[in-house]
Amino acid sequence: MADRIKGQEVSLTITSSRGVESAIQDIQSIEFQYDRDILSEGYLGQTTEQKDDIFKGISGSLEAHMRSAEALDLVTRINNVSKRRLPGESIEIAATMNFPDGRRRVIIPNAKFGNIPFRASGRDEFVSLSMDFAADDGRTVATS
């Protein structure tokens, strides 16, 4: 039986198209999905509906603990991209997974972000933030 990978074999980077890498290091979780729809259409004279499918992009979320004030700088940068204050700038998310039979990187270019809540829930709890994101497409590449 092949070994399954665990979270320790997954790393995440968030970069700006201008080369600025995020300071978010303590990622608790990342989840992403390839968004798809199944189309179904019925026609006269046919006894079942015909099926098709379409690709609608990629979306997901991540949660992280904050280690430095640079995490707030990343959020400011994301906000400035949304406000069109940084023309031509985009944010990329890359998740690298180290499988026993090779490493793959899922790259999510030009990510768009939804709400970014911060949570400080108790004296003995780490301050955390979460991000919902979506993009037109993603790609998987083999890395060495």
Buried (B, 14 or more C-beta within 10 A) or exposed (E): EEEEEEEEBBBBBBBBBEEBEBBBBEBEEBEBEEBEEEEEEEEEEEEEEEEEEEEEBBBBBBBBBBEEEBBEEBBEBBEEBEEEEBEEBBBBBBBBBBEEEEEBBBBBBBBBBEEBEEBEEEEEEBEBBBBBBBBEEBEEEEEE
